Amino acid sequence: MGKMRSSFAILCVSICFSVDASTPNAGCSEIPEVENAEVSQNSRKDNYTIGDKLDYNCKQGYATPLKITYVCLDNKWSKWRGVKCSLKRCELPEDIPNGRYTIVSGGNFVFGTTIKYICSDGYQMMSRTDTRTCRNGGWDNQLPACEEISCVLDNTEKNITVEGLPDYDELIRSGHRLTFSCDYGLILEGQKQITCQSNGQWSSPFAKCVEVTCPLNTTVEDLTVERSPEMEGPVKFGHKLKFSCNRQGLKLKGQSEIICKSNGEWSSPFPKCEEVMCVANLPANMRSDRHPGPEVSIRPGDTITLSCVGRGSELQGQSKIICGQNGEWNVPFPKCEGGKCGRPPHVEFADTREMTKPEYNSWERVEYICFDKYTLVPHHPYSNYLTCEQGEWRGNIKCLKPCTVTVEEMDKRGIQLKWGGRQKIFSPHGDRITFACQWGKQHLKVNALIQYCNDGVMILPKCV
């Protein structure tokens, strides 16, 4: 029955076309507009008569399961078959090992949709492109590939030792370390240790081993330098330098010979040439006829006369001595033996415990006490005594200062005493002071609110 109806319809259309085509001046004018479709080139012509057909093609990115066709009937276009053009859809994108995709534009994987592939942590993209777009023929570009991130070994020199090298063909993964060292007589140029980073790059370039050389400074004034062995170019490991002063009246201060060590440093600093002088520091019970102070410094050939001061002090040795050409005294330097000391000297922030005498014998001592709130340093080289030795007071006394903090200073920094509130403090050296922030203020570091007095200095916290 269905086949009979279909045959009848085809026959009807054929007959209708034949009838309409014989009608004079019959035809269709304007071409119908079909959404997302265009008339095929084969269907286009200047005039359309009854029975003519228009075949439509979907625009790029669109498709239809049944081709769209219009027929000219009764001087107007009638749709004969077909359904609308819809956006093409690509197959569901494929996943890749050690990676995933994400949509960057479009949606539902229709024509024009672009996806991007992202590698998992520890992997990197090895393909030229990491995107794919849905086109007429499906997804463009090949599937990208993700490869495990690893660092590449640079070519290492023969004279360098590398610890941490992987086994053959084993990947060097993130966090892997290499350590470099050099043979004796060579020095490392670069970082001793490098690490493979998460981006597949080494933390620093590969180190090199270079021949050890020491810097040569030939600009020192009045200094003559001899090389051993005698050769030009850099001074290498084991080479020596010998020094001398190049004019009379100068004396070498420092080592006369130094050697280049395996670490590229000299065994001693470069020496200097200084004017020859005889120098002496006079004790408190000795005086010079030409120098009012305690230090004597004269040139070769000059003479000084020395004498003792203080009752009972006698000079042991020659009183008149001469400076030699080599900067040494012509005779042993004399001493003042015995003698008495005058009143004990003034000590800052301290006073003697007992009334002082105008004169003290050798080995008598005087005790000092620090002022109130000042703290005596009890350990070596300090003590609380000065001793008369051979007419000279000897010993060291030091009083450490207390700390003073005013209310104005605390207000300026937004603090107060944790126990005591707003009041001036006067604390000895070593005291621990705990502050607190004033109402409505705070300090970022709680521990900073605890401070100590250090010889008159206290770092005050600040609350804001």
C-alpha positions as a Markdown table, in Angstrom:
| # | Residue | x | y | z |
|---|---|---|---|---|
| 1 | Met | 0.0 | 0.0 | 0.0 |
| 2 | Gly | 2.9 | 2.4 | 0.9 |
| 3 | Lys | 4.7 | 1.7 | -2.4 |
| 4 | Met | 1.4 | 2.6 | -4.3 |
| 5 | Arg | 1.1 | 5.9 | -2.4 |
| 6 | Ser | 4.8 | 6.8 | -3.2 |
| 7 | Ser | 4.4 | 6.0 | -6.9 |
| 8 | Phe | 1.2 | 8.0 | -7.0 |
| 9 | Ala | 2.9 | 11.1 | -5.4 |
| 10 | Ile | 5.8 | 10.9 | -7.9 |
| 11 | Leu | 3.4 | 10.6 | -10.7 |
| 12 | Cys | 1.4 | 13.5 | -9.4 |
| 13 | Val | 4.4 | 15.8 | -9.1 |
| 14 | Ser | 5.5 | 14.8 | -12.6 |
| 15 | Ile | 2.1 | 15.6 | -14.0 |
| 16 | Cys | 1.8 | 18.8 | -12.1 |
| 17 | Phe | 5.2 | 19.9 | -13.4 |
| 18 | Ser | 4.1 | 19.1 | -16.9 |
| 19 | Val | 0.9 | 21.1 | -16.6 |
| 20 | Asp | 2.4 | 24.1 | -14.9 |
| 21 | Ala | 5.3 | 24.3 | -17.3 |
| 22 | Ser | 2.8 | 24.7 | -20.2 |
| 23 | Thr | 1.2 | 27.7 | -18.6 |
| 24 | Pro | 2.4 | 30.9 | -20.3 |
| 25 | Asn | 4.5 | 33.4 | -18.2 |
| 26 | Ala | 4.7 | 31.0 | -15.3 |
| 27 | Gly | 7.8 | 31.2 | -13.0 |
| 28 | Cys | 9.4 | 32.1 | -9.6 |
| 29 | Ser | 11.3 | 35.2 | -8.9 |
| 30 | Glu | 13.0 | 35.8 | -5.6 |
| 31 | Ile | 15.1 | 32.9 | -4.2 |
| 32 | Pro | 14.1 | 31.9 | -0.7 |
| 33 | Glu | 16.6 | 32.6 | 2.2 |
| 34 | Val | 17.5 | 29.6 | 4.2 |
| 35 | Glu | 19.2 | 30.0 | 7.6 |
| 36 | Asn | 22.8 | 29.0 | 7.6 |
| 37 | Ala | 22.6 | 27.8 | 4.0 |
| 38 | Glu | 23.4 | 29.0 | 0.4 |
| 39 | Val | 22.0 | 28.0 | -3.0 |
| 40 | Ser | 24.4 | 25.6 | -4.8 |
| 41 | Gln | 26.2 | 27.0 | -7.9 |
| 42 | Asn | 24.6 | 24.3 | -10.0 |
| 43 | Ser | 21.1 | 25.5 | -9.1 |
| 44 | Arg | 21.7 | 29.2 | -9.9 |
| 45 | Lys | 20.4 | 30.8 | -13.2 |
| 46 | Asp | 18.8 | 34.0 | -14.3 |
| 47 | Asn | 15.1 | 32.9 | -14.6 |
| 48 | Tyr | 13.2 | 30.1 | -12.9 |
| 49 | Thr | 10.1 | 28.5 | -14.3 |
| 50 | Ile | 7.6 | 26.1 | -12.9 |
| 51 | Gly | 9.3 | 22.8 | -12.1 |
| 52 | Asp | 12.8 | 24.2 | -11.5 |
| 53 | Lys | 14.5 | 23.1 | -8.3 |
| 54 | Leu | 16.9 | 24.9 | -5.9 |
| 55 | Asp | 19.5 | 22.8 | -4.0 |
| 56 | Tyr | 21.0 | 24.4 | -0.9 |
| 57 | Asn | 24.4 | 23.7 | 0.7 |
| 58 | Cys | 25.0 | 24.4 | 4.4 |
| 59 | Lys | 27.5 | 27.1 | 5.2 |
| 60 | Gln | 30.9 | 26.2 | 6.6 |
| 61 | Gly | 30.6 | 24.7 | 10.1 |
| 62 | Tyr | 27.0 | 23.6 | 9.5 |
| 63 | Ala | 25.4 | 20.4 | 8.3 |
| 64 | Thr | 22.1 | 18.7 | 7.7 |
| 65 | Pro | 21.1 | 15.0 | 7.6 |
| 66 | Leu | 18.8 | 15.6 | 4.5 |
| 67 | Lys | 19.8 | 18.0 | 1.8 |
| 68 | Ile | 17.5 | 21.1 | 1.5 |
| 69 | Thr | 15.6 | 21.5 | -1.8 |
| 70 | Tyr | 13.0 | 24.0 | -3.0 |
| 71 | Val | 10.7 | 23.6 | -6.1 |
| 72 | Cys | 8.9 | 26.3 | -8.1 |
| 73 | Leu | 5.2 | 25.6 | -8.0 |
| 74 | Asp | 2.3 | 28.0 | -8.8 |
| 75 | Asn | 4.7 | 30.8 | -9.4 |
| 76 | Lys | 6.2 | 30.5 | -5.9 |
| 77 | Trp | 8.9 | 28.4 | -4.2 |
| 78 | Ser | 7.9 | 25.5 | -2.0 |
| 79 | Lys | 10.1 | 23.5 | 0.2 |
| 80 | Trp | 10.3 | 19.9 | -1.1 |
| 81 | Arg | 12.7 | 18.3 | 1.3 |
| 82 | Gly | 15.4 | 18.7 | 3.9 |
| 83 | Val | 15.8 | 20.0 | 7.5 |
| 84 | Lys | 17.6 | 23.0 | 8.8 |
| 85 | Cys | 21.4 | 23.4 | 8.9 |
| 86 | Ser | 22.8 | 23.0 | 12.4 |
| 87 | Leu | 26.3 | 23.5 | 13.7 |
| 88 | Lys | 28.6 | 20.5 | 13.1 |
| 89 | Arg | 29.7 | 18.6 | 16.2 |
| 90 | Cys | 33.1 | 16.9 | 16.6 |
| 91 | Glu | 33.6 | 13.7 | 18.4 |
| 92 | Leu | 34.4 | 13.8 | 22.2 |
| 93 | Pro | 38.0 | 14.8 | 22.5 |
| 94 | Glu | 40.6 | 12.1 | 23.4 |
| 95 | Asp | 42.5 | 12.2 | 26.6 |
| 96 | Ile | 46.3 | 12.0 | 26.5 |
| 97 | Pro | 48.6 | 10.1 | 28.9 |
| 98 | Asn | 49.8 | 12.4 | 31.8 |
| 99 | Gly | 47.6 | 15.3 | 30.7 |
| 100 | Arg | 44.1 | 16.6 | 30.3 |
| 101 | Tyr | 42.2 | 19.1 | 28.1 |
| 102 | Thr | 40.2 | 22.2 | 28.9 |
| 103 | Ile | 37.8 | 24.2 | 26.7 |
| 104 | Val | 39.2 | 27.7 | 25.9 |
| 105 | Ser | 36.5 | 28.9 | 23.5 |
| 106 | Gly | 33.1 | 27.6 | 22.3 |
| 107 | Gly | 31.2 | 24.8 | 23.8 |
| 108 | Asn | 29.5 | 21.4 | 23.3 |
| 109 | Phe | 32.4 | 20.5 | 21.0 |
| 110 | Val | 30.6 | 22.1 | 18.0 |
| 111 | Phe | 32.3 | 23.7 | 15.0 |
| 112 | Gly | 34.9 | 26.4 | 16.2 |
| 113 | Thr | 35.3 | 25.0 | 19.7 |
| 114 | Thr | 38.9 | 25.2 | 20.8 |
| 115 | Ile | 40.4 | 23.0 | 23.5 |
| 116 | Lys | 43.9 | 23.2 | 25.1 |
| 117 | Tyr | 45.9 | 20.3 | 26.6 |
| 118 | Ile | 47.7 | 20.7 | 29.9 |
| 119 | Cys | 50.3 | 18.3 | 31.2 |
| 120 | Ser | 50.2 | 16.9 | 34.7 |
| 121 | Asp | 52.7 | 18.0 | 37.3 |
| 122 | Gly | 56.2 | 16.7 | 36.6 |
| 123 | Tyr | 55.5 | 16.6 | 32.8 |
| 124 | Gln | 56.0 | 19.0 | 30.0 |
| 125 | Met | 54.4 | 19.5 | 26.5 |
| 126 | Met | 56.6 | 18.1 | 23.7 |
| 127 | Ser | 54.3 | 18.9 | 20.7 |
| 128 | Arg | 54.5 | 22.0 | 18.6 |
| 129 | Thr | 51.0 | 23.0 | 19.6 |
| 130 | Asp | 48.9 | 22.2 | 22.6 |
| 131 | Thr | 45.5 | 23.3 | 21.1 |
| 132 | Arg | 42.9 | 21.6 | 18.8 |
| 133 | Thr | 39.9 | 23.2 | 17.1 |
| 134 | Cys | 36.7 | 21.6 | 15.8 |
| 135 | Arg | 36.7 | 22.1 | 12.0 |
| 136 | Asn | 34.6 | 20.8 | 9.0 |
| 137 | Gly | 36.6 | 17.5 | 9.0 |
| 138 | Gly | 36.7 | 17.1 | 12.8 |
| 139 | Trp | 39.5 | 18.1 | 15.2 |
| 140 | Asp | 42.5 | 19.7 | 13.6 |
| 141 | Asn | 46.1 | 19.0 | 14.7 |
| 142 | Gln | 47.5 | 15.8 | 16.1 |
| 143 | Leu | 47.1 | 14.8 | 19.7 |
| 144 | Pro | 49.8 | 16.5 | 21.7 |
| 145 | Ala | 52.2 | 14.4 | 23.9 |
| 146 | Cys | 53.4 | 15.0 | 27.5 |
| 147 | Glu | 56.8 | 13.9 | 28.5 |
| 148 | Glu | 58.2 | 13.6 | 32.0 |
| 149 | Ile | 60.3 | 16.6 | 32.9 |
| 150 | Ser | 64.0 | 15.9 | 33.3 |
| 151 | Cys | 67.3 | 17.7 | 33.1 |
| 152 | Val | 69.8 | 17.1 | 30.4 |
| 153 | Leu | 73.5 | 16.4 | 31.2 |
| 154 | Asp | 75.9 | 18.9 | 29.7 |
| 155 | Asn | 79.2 | 17.8 | 28.4 |
| 156 | Thr | 81.6 | 17.7 | 31.4 |
| 157 | Glu | 85.3 | 18.1 | 31.1 |
| 158 | Lys | 87.7 | 15.3 | 31.8 |
| 159 | Asn | 89.4 | 17.0 | 34.7 |
| 160 | Ile | 86.2 | 17.4 | 36.8 |
| 161 | Thr | 84.7 | 14.9 | 39.1 |
| 162 | Val | 80.9 | 14.7 | 39.2 |
| 163 | Glu | 79.0 | 12.9 | 42.0 |
| 164 | Gly | 75.4 | 12.0 | 41.7 |
| 165 | Leu | 75.4 | 11.0 | 38.0 |
| 166 | Pro | 72.4 | 8.7 | 37.2 |
| 167 | Asp | 72.7 | 5.2 | 35.7 |
| 168 | Tyr | 72.7 | 4.8 | 31.9 |
| 169 | Asp | 69.4 | 6.1 | 30.3 |
| 170 | Glu | 67.9 | 7.0 | 33.7 |
| 171 | Leu | 66.0 | 10.2 | 33.7 |
| 172 | Ile | 67.3 | 13.1 | 35.9 |
| 173 | Arg | 64.2 | 14.2 | 37.7 |
| 174 | Ser | 63.4 | 17.3 | 39.6 |
| 175 | Gly | 65.3 | 17.6 | 42.9 |
| 176 | His | 68.3 | 15.5 | 41.7 |
| 177 | Arg | 71.6 | 17.0 | 42.7 |
| 178 | Leu | 75.1 | 16.9 | 41.2 |
| 179 | Thr | 78.2 | 17.8 | 43.1 |
| 180 | Phe | 81.5 | 18.9 | 41.4 |
| 181 | Ser | 85.1 | 18.7 | 42.6 |
| 182 | Cys | 88.5 | 19.2 | 41.1 |
| 183 | Asp | 91.8 | 17.4 | 41.1 |
| 184 | Tyr | 94.7 | 18.8 | 43.2 |
| 185 | Gly | 96.1 | 22.0 | 41.6 |
| 186 | Leu | 92.8 | 22.9 | 40.0 |
| 187 | Ile | 90.1 | 25.2 | 41.3 |
| 188 | Leu | 86.3 | 25.0 | 40.8 |
| 189 | Glu | 84.8 | 27.8 | 38.6 |
| 190 | Gly | 81.1 | 27.9 | 39.3 |
| 191 | Gln | 78.7 | 26.4 | 41.8 |
| 192 | Lys | 79.9 | 23.3 | 43.7 |
| 193 | Gln | 76.4 | 21.8 | 43.8 |
| 194 | Ile | 73.5 | 22.3 | 41.3 |
| 195 | Thr | 69.9 | 21.0 | 41.4 |
| 196 | Cys | 67.5 | 19.8 | 38.7 |
| 197 | Gln | 64.5 | 22.2 | 38.9 |
| 198 | Ser | 60.8 | 21.5 | 38.2 |
| 199 | Asn | 61.1 | 23.4 | 34.9 |
| 200 | Gly | 63.8 | 20.9 | 33.6 |
| 201 | Gln | 66.6 | 23.5 | 34.0 |
| 202 | Trp | 69.6 | 23.2 | 36.2 |
| 203 | Ser | 69.8 | 25.8 | 39.1 |
| 204 | Ser | 73.2 | 26.9 | 37.8 |
| 205 | Pro | 75.4 | 26.2 | 34.8 |
| 206 | Phe | 77.8 | 23.2 | 35.0 |
| 207 | Ala | 81.0 | 24.1 | 36.9 |
| 208 | Lys | 84.5 | 23.8 | 35.4 |
| 209 | Cys | 87.9 | 23.0 | 36.8 |
| 210 | Val | 90.5 | 25.6 | 35.8 |
| 211 | Glu | 94.2 | 25.9 | 36.7 |
| 212 | Val | 94.8 | 27.6 | 40.0 |
| 213 | Thr | 96.3 | 31.1 | 39.7 |
| 214 | Cys | 96.9 | 33.8 | 42.3 |
| 215 | Pro | 96.4 | 37.5 | 41.7 |
| 216 | Leu | 99.6 | 39.5 | 41.1 |
| 217 | Asn | 99.8 | 43.0 | 42.5 |
| 218 | Thr | 102.8 | 44.8 | 41.1 |
| 219 | Thr | 101.8 | 48.3 | 41.9 |
| 220 | Val | 102.9 | 48.3 | 45.6 |
| 221 | Glu | 105.1 | 51.4 | 46.0 |
| 222 | Asp | 108.9 | 50.9 | 46.6 |
| 223 | Leu | 108.5 | 47.1 | 46.5 |
| 224 | Thr | 110.6 | 44.9 | 44.2 |
| 225 | Val | 109.0 | 41.5 | 43.3 |
| 226 | Glu | 110.9 | 38.4 | 42.1 |
| 227 | Arg | 109.1 | 35.4 | 40.7 |
| 228 | Ser | 110.1 | 31.8 | 41.2 |
| 229 | Pro | 110.2 | 30.2 | 38.7 |
| 230 | Glu | 110.9 | 33.2 | 36.4 |
| 231 | Met | 108.1 | 33.3 | 33.8 |
| 232 | Glu | 105.5 | 35.5 | 32.4 |
| 233 | Gly | 101.8 | 35.1 | 32.6 |
| 234 | Pro | 99.6 | 34.1 | 35.6 |
| 235 | Val | 101.2 | 32.9 | 38.8 |
| 236 | Lys | 100.3 | 29.3 | 39.2 |
| 237 | Phe | 99.9 | 27.0 | 42.2 |
| 238 | Gly | 103.2 | 26.4 | 43.9 |
| 239 | His | 104.9 | 29.4 | 42.4 |
| 240 | Lys | 106.6 | 31.8 | 44.8 |
| 241 | Leu | 107.2 | 35.6 | 45.1 |
| 242 | Lys | 110.1 | 37.2 | 46.9 |
| 243 | Phe | 110.1 | 40.8 | 48.0 |
| 244 | Ser | 112.6 | 43.5 | 48.9 |
| 245 | Cys | 112.5 | 47.3 | 49.2 |
| 246 | Asn | 114.1 | 49.2 | 46.3 |
| 247 | Arg | 115.7 | 52.1 | 48.2 |
| 248 | Gln | 117.6 | 52.8 | 51.4 |
| 249 | Gly | 115.9 | 53.9 | 54.5 |
| 250 | Leu | 113.0 | 51.5 | 53.9 |
| 251 | Lys | 112.2 | 48.3 | 55.9 |
| 252 | Leu | 110.0 | 45.4 | 54.7 |
| 253 | Lys | 106.9 | 45.0 | 56.8 |
| 254 | Gly | 105.5 | 41.5 | 56.3 |
| 255 | Gln | 106.7 | 38.2 | 54.8 |
| 256 | Ser | 109.6 | 38.4 | 52.4 |
| 257 | Glu | 108.4 | 35.3 | 50.6 |
| 258 | Ile | 104.9 | 34.0 | 49.8 |
| 259 | Ile | 103.6 | 31.0 | 47.9 |
| 260 | Cys | 100.5 | 30.5 | 45.7 |
| 261 | Lys | 98.3 | 27.9 | 47.5 |
| 262 | Ser | 95.9 | 25.3 | 46.0 |
| 263 | Asn | 92.9 | 27.5 | 46.6 |
| 264 | Gly | 94.2 | 30.4 | 44.6 |
| 265 | Glu | 95.1 | 32.5 | 47.6 |
| 266 | Trp | 98.6 | 33.6 | 48.8 |
| 267 | Ser | 100.1 | 32.1 | 51.9 |
| 268 | Ser | 100.4 | 35.7 | 53.4 |
| 269 | Pro | 99.4 | 39.2 | 52.4 |
| 270 | Phe | 101.7 | 41.3 | 50.2 |
| 271 | Pro | 104.2 | 43.1 | 52.4 |
| 272 | Lys | 104.9 | 46.9 | 52.4 |
| 273 | Cys | 107.9 | 49.0 | 52.5 |
| 274 | Glu | 107.9 | 51.5 | 55.4 |
| 275 | Glu | 110.4 | 54.0 | 56.5 |
| 276 | Val | 112.9 | 52.6 | 59.1 |
| 277 | Met | 112.1 | 53.8 | 62.6 |
| 278 | Cys | 112.9 | 52.8 | 66.1 |
| 279 | Val | 109.6 | 52.7 | 68.1 |
| 280 | Ala | 109.0 | 52.1 | 71.8 |
| 281 | Asn | 106.1 | 52.5 | 74.2 |
| 282 | Leu | 107.3 | 54.0 | 77.5 |
| 283 | Pro | 105.8 | 52.7 | 80.8 |
| 284 | Ala | 104.2 | 55.2 | 83.1 |
| 285 | Asn | 107.3 | 55.5 | 85.3 |
| 286 | Met | 109.6 | 56.4 | 82.4 |
| 287 | Arg | 110.1 | 59.6 | 80.4 |
| 288 | Ser | 112.0 | 60.6 | 77.3 |
| 289 | Asp | 113.8 | 63.9 | 76.9 |
| 290 | Arg | 112.4 | 64.4 | 73.4 |
| 291 | His | 108.9 | 62.9 | 73.6 |
| 292 | Pro | 106.3 | 64.1 | 76.1 |
| 293 | Gly | 103.9 | 61.2 | 75.4 |
| 294 | Pro | 104.3 | 57.4 | 76.1 |
| 295 | Glu | 105.3 | 56.6 | 72.5 |
| 296 | Val | 108.8 | 57.1 | 71.1 |
| 297 | Ser | 109.5 | 57.0 | 67.4 |
| 298 | Ile | 112.8 | 58.2 | 66.0 |
| 299 | Arg | 114.8 | 57.8 | 62.8 |
| 300 | Pro | 118.1 | 55.8 | 62.5 |
| 301 | Gly | 121.0 | 57.8 | 64.0 |
| 302 | Asp | 118.9 | 59.8 | 66.4 |
| 303 | Thr | 119.4 | 59.5 | 70.1 |
| 304 | Ile | 117.1 | 59.7 | 73.1 |
| 305 | Thr | 117.7 | 60.0 | 76.8 |
| 306 | Leu | 115.5 | 58.2 | 79.2 |
| 307 | Ser | 114.8 | 58.7 | 82.9 |
| 308 | Cys | 112.5 | 57.3 | 85.6 |
| 309 | Val | 109.8 | 59.2 | 87.5 |
| 310 | Gly | 108.5 | 58.5 | 90.9 |
| 311 | Arg | 110.2 | 58.1 | 94.2 |
| 312 | Gly | 112.4 | 55.0 | 94.6 |
| 313 | Ser | 112.4 | 54.2 | 90.8 |
| 314 | Glu | 115.8 | 53.5 | 89.4 |
| 315 | Leu | 116.9 | 53.1 | 85.8 |
| 316 | Gln | 118.3 | 49.7 | 84.9 |
| 317 | Gly | 120.4 | 50.0 | 81.7 |
| 318 | Gln | 121.8 | 52.8 | 79.7 |
| 319 | Ser | 119.9 | 56.1 | 79.8 |
| 320 | Lys | 121.1 | 57.3 | 76.4 |
| 321 | Ile | 120.3 | 55.0 | 73.4 |
| 322 | Ile | 120.7 | 55.3 | 69.7 |
| 323 | Cys | 118.4 | 54.1 | 66.8 |
| 324 | Gly | 120.3 | 51.8 | 64.4 |
| 325 | Gln | 120.1 | 51.7 | 60.6 |
| 326 | Asn | 118.1 | 48.5 | 60.8 |
| 327 | Gly | 115.4 | 50.1 | 63.1 |
| 328 | Glu | 116.8 | 48.4 | 66.2 |
| 329 | Trp | 118.2 | 50.1 | 69.3 |
| 330 | Asn | 121.9 | 49.9 | 69.7 |
| 331 | Val | 121.6 | 48.5 | 73.3 |
| 332 | Pro | 118.8 | 46.7 | 75.1 |
| 333 | Phe | 116.0 | 49.1 | 76.1 |
| 334 | Pro | 116.3 | 50.1 | 79.8 |
| 335 | Lys | 113.8 | 49.5 | 82.6 |
| 336 | Cys | 112.7 | 51.4 | 85.6 |
| 337 | Glu | 112.8 | 49.1 | 88.6 |
| 338 | Gly | 111.2 | 49.8 | 92.0 |
| 339 | Gly | 109.6 | 53.1 | 92.7 |
| 340 | Lys | 106.3 | 54.2 | 94.1 |
| 341 | Cys | 103.0 | 55.3 | 92.6 |
| 342 | Gly | 101.2 | 58.5 | 93.2 |
| 343 | Arg | 97.4 | 58.7 | 93.8 |
| 344 | Pro | 95.4 | 56.1 | 91.9 |
| 345 | Pro | 94.0 | 57.3 | 88.5 |
| 346 | His | 90.4 | 58.3 | 87.8 |
| 347 | Val | 88.1 | 55.5 | 86.5 |
| 348 | Glu | 85.0 | 56.4 | 84.6 |
| 349 | Phe | 81.7 | 55.8 | 86.6 |
| 350 | Ala | 83.7 | 54.5 | 89.6 |
| 351 | Asp | 85.4 | 55.6 | 92.8 |
| 352 | Thr | 87.8 | 54.1 | 95.3 |
| 353 | Arg | 86.3 | 52.2 | 98.2 |
| 354 | Glu | 88.6 | 53.8 | 100.7 |
| 355 | Met | 90.3 | 57.2 | 101.1 |
| 356 | Thr | 93.4 | 57.4 | 98.8 |
| 357 | Lys | 97.0 | 58.2 | 99.8 |
| 358 | Pro | 99.4 | 60.5 | 98.0 |
| 359 | Glu | 101.9 | 57.7 | 97.6 |
| 360 | Tyr | 101.8 | 53.9 | 97.2 |
| 361 | Asn | 104.6 | 51.2 | 97.4 |
| 362 | Ser | 105.0 | 48.6 | 94.7 |
| 363 | Trp | 102.4 | 45.8 | 94.8 |
| 364 | Glu | 99.9 | 47.8 | 96.9 |
| 365 | Arg | 96.5 | 47.8 | 95.3 |
| 366 | Val | 93.3 | 50.0 | 95.5 |
| 367 | Glu | 89.8 | 48.7 | 95.2 |
| 368 | Tyr | 87.1 | 50.5 | 93.1 |
| 369 | Ile | 83.3 | 50.4 | 93.2 |
| 370 | Cys | 81.0 | 51.4 | 90.5 |
| 371 | Phe | 78.4 | 54.2 | 90.9 |
| 372 | Asp | 74.9 | 53.3 | 91.8 |
| 373 | Lys | 73.1 | 51.3 | 89.1 |
| 374 | Tyr | 76.4 | 50.9 | 87.2 |
| 375 | Thr | 77.6 | 47.3 | 86.9 |
| 376 | Leu | 81.3 | 46.2 | 87.3 |
| 377 | Val | 82.7 | 43.8 | 84.7 |
| 378 | Pro | 84.2 | 41.0 | 86.9 |
| 379 | His | 85.9 | 38.8 | 84.3 |
| 380 | His | 89.3 | 39.0 | 82.6 |
| 381 | Pro | 90.8 | 41.4 | 81.6 |
| 382 | Tyr | 88.8 | 43.4 | 84.0 |
| 383 | Ser | 88.7 | 43.4 | 87.8 |
| 384 | Asn | 87.8 | 45.8 | 90.7 |
| 385 | Tyr | 91.5 | 46.5 | 91.6 |
| 386 | Leu | 94.4 | 48.6 | 90.3 |
| 387 | Thr | 97.9 | 47.5 | 91.5 |
| 388 | Cys | 101.1 | 49.6 | 91.8 |
| 389 | Glu | 103.8 | 47.9 | 89.8 |
| 390 | Gln | 107.3 | 49.5 | 89.5 |
| 391 | Gly | 105.9 | 53.0 | 89.9 |
| 392 | Glu | 103.0 | 52.4 | 87.5 |
| 393 | Trp | 99.3 | 51.6 | 88.1 |
| 394 | Arg | 98.3 | 48.5 | 86.3 |
| 395 | Gly | 94.9 | 46.8 | 85.8 |
| 396 | Asn | 91.6 | 47.4 | 84.0 |
| 397 | Ile | 88.3 | 48.5 | 85.5 |
| 398 | Lys | 85.1 | 48.9 | 83.6 |
| 399 | Cys | 81.6 | 49.9 | 84.7 |
| 400 | Leu | 78.7 | 49.2 | 82.4 |
| 401 | Lys | 76.1 | 51.9 | 82.1 |
| 402 | Pro | 72.4 | 51.5 | 83.2 |
| 403 | Cys | 69.5 | 52.2 | 80.8 |
| 404 | Thr | 67.1 | 55.1 | 81.2 |
| 405 | Val | 63.7 | 55.2 | 79.4 |
| 406 | Thr | 61.4 | 58.2 | 79.9 |
| 407 | Val | 57.6 | 58.3 | 79.8 |
| 408 | Glu | 57.8 | 60.5 | 76.8 |
| 409 | Glu | 59.9 | 57.9 | 74.9 |
| 410 | Met | 57.4 | 55.1 | 75.8 |
| 411 | Asp | 54.4 | 57.3 | 74.7 |
| 412 | Lys | 56.1 | 58.0 | 71.4 |
| 413 | Arg | 56.4 | 54.3 | 70.7 |
| 414 | Gly | 53.0 | 53.4 | 72.1 |
| 415 | Ile | 54.3 | 51.2 | 74.9 |
| 416 | Gln | 54.3 | 51.0 | 78.7 |
| 417 | Leu | 55.7 | 48.8 | 81.4 |
| 418 | Lys | 53.8 | 45.5 | 81.7 |
| 419 | Trp | 54.1 | 45.8 | 85.5 |
| 420 | Gly | 54.1 | 49.4 | 86.5 |
| 421 | Gly | 52.3 | 51.2 | 83.7 |
| 422 | Arg | 53.6 | 54.6 | 82.6 |
| 423 | Gln | 56.6 | 55.5 | 84.7 |
| 424 | Lys | 60.3 | 56.3 | 84.0 |
| 425 | Ile | 62.7 | 53.4 | 84.4 |
| 426 | Phe | 66.3 | 53.3 | 85.4 |
| 427 | Ser | 67.6 | 49.7 | 85.0 |
| 428 | Pro | 71.2 | 48.3 | 85.5 |
| 429 | His | 73.0 | 46.4 | 82.7 |
| 430 | Gly | 71.6 | 43.0 | 82.1 |
| 431 | Asp | 68.1 | 43.8 | 83.5 |
| 432 | Arg | 65.2 | 42.2 | 81.7 |
| 433 | Ile | 62.3 | 44.7 | 81.0 |
| 434 | Thr | 58.9 | 43.5 | 79.8 |
| 435 | Phe | 56.8 | 46.1 | 78.0 |
| 436 | Ala | 53.1 | 46.0 | 76.9 |
| 437 | Cys | 51.3 | 47.9 | 74.2 |
| 438 | Gln | 49.2 | 50.8 | 75.3 |
| 439 | Trp | 45.4 | 50.5 | 75.0 |
| 440 | Gly | 44.2 | 50.1 | 71.4 |
| 441 | Lys | 47.6 | 49.3 | 70.0 |
| 442 | Gln | 49.4 | 46.1 | 69.1 |
| 443 | His | 52.8 | 44.7 | 68.2 |
| 444 | Leu | 53.4 | 42.2 | 65.4 |
| 445 | Lys | 56.1 | 40.3 | 67.3 |
| 446 | Val | 55.2 | 39.4 | 70.9 |
| 447 | Asn | 58.7 | 38.4 | 71.8 |
| 448 | Ala | 60.0 | 41.9 | 70.9 |
| 449 | Leu | 58.1 | 43.3 | 73.9 |
| 450 | Ile | 60.8 | 41.7 | 76.1 |
| 451 | Gln | 64.1 | 43.6 | 76.0 |
| 452 | Tyr | 67.4 | 43.7 | 77.9 |
| 453 | Cys | 69.6 | 46.6 | 79.0 |
| 454 | Asn | 73.1 | 46.3 | 77.4 |
| 455 | Asp | 75.6 | 48.9 | 78.6 |
| 456 | Gly | 73.2 | 51.8 | 78.5 |
| 457 | Val | 71.4 | 50.7 | 75.3 |
| 458 | Met | 67.9 | 49.2 | 75.1 |
| 459 | Ile | 66.0 | 48.6 | 71.9 |
| 460 | Leu | 62.5 | 49.8 | 72.5 |
| 461 | Pro | 59.6 | 48.0 | 70.7 |
| 462 | Lys | 56.9 | 49.9 | 68.9 |
| 463 | Cys | 53.2 | 49.3 | 69.0 |
| 464 | Val | 50.9 | 50.8 | 66.3 |
